[in-house]
């Protein structure tokens, strides 16, 4: 799974110098099929506790690519 690929299926990415990449030659950009980091799209809260986790509901992070 590749962090930053926010898809539940495999996509072909340009993985130059990142994980899931092994260069055959120097300066050889290569597109690799990598799996996205979303495991399941059907996620729900079964039971909510007494108090919220500090920093979790009020901290919004942008999508990374």
C-alpha positions as CSV (number, residue, x, y, z in Angstrom):
1,X,0.0,0.0,0.0
2,X,1.2,3.4,-0.9
3,X,0.5,6.3,1.4
4,X,-0.8,9.3,-0.5
5,X,-2.7,7.2,-3.1
6,X,-6.2,7.8,-1.7
7,X,-8.0,5.1,-3.7
8,X,-9.3,1.7,-2.9
9,X,-7.8,0.1,-6.0
10,X,-4.5,-0.2,-7.8
11,X,-3.2,2.7,-9.9
12,X,-0.2,3.3,-12.0
13,X,2.0,6.0,-10.5
14,X,5.4,7.5,-11.4
15,X,7.5,6.2,-8.5
16,X,10.8,7.9,-9.1
17,X,12.9,7.5,-6.0
18,X,10.1,6.5,-3.6
19,X,9.0,3.3,-2.1
20,X,7.8,0.5,-4.4
21,X,10.5,1.5,-6.9
22,X,13.7,-0.1,-8.0
23,X,15.7,1.6,-10.7
24,X,17.2,-0.6,-13.4
25,X,19.3,2.3,-14.7
26,X,20.2,5.8,-13.3
27,X,17.6,8.5,-14.1
28,X,15.1,5.9,-15.2
29,X,11.5,7.1,-14.3
30,X,9.2,4.2,-14.1
31,X,5.5,3.8,-13.6
32,X,4.5,1.1,-11.2
33,X,1.2,-0.3,-10.2
34,X,0.7,0.4,-6.5
35,X,-2.3,-0.3,-4.2
36,X,-4.1,2.7,-2.6
37,X,-4.1,3.2,1.1
38,X,-7.9,3.0,1.5
39,X,-8.7,-0.5,2.7
40,X,-12.5,-0.3,3.1
41,X,-14.9,2.5,2.2
42,X,-17.7,1.3,4.5
43,X,-16.5,2.5,7.9
44,X,-18.9,3.4,10.7
45,X,-18.8,4.2,14.4
46,X,-20.2,1.3,16.4
47,X,-20.2,2.8,19.8
48,X,-19.1,6.3,20.9
49,X,-17.3,6.7,24.2
50,X,-17.9,9.2,26.9
51,X,-15.4,11.8,25.7
52,X,-13.8,12.8,22.4
53,X,-10.2,12.0,21.7
54,X,-8.3,15.3,22.0
55,X,-7.0,16.5,18.6
56,X,-8.9,14.0,16.5
57,X,-12.3,15.6,15.7
58,X,-11.0,19.2,15.5
59,X,-7.8,18.6,13.5
60,X,-8.5,18.6,9.7
61,X,-5.6,17.4,7.5
62,X,-5.5,18.0,3.8
63,X,-5.2,15.1,1.3
64,X,-1.6,14.2,0.4
65,X,-0.5,13.1,-3.0
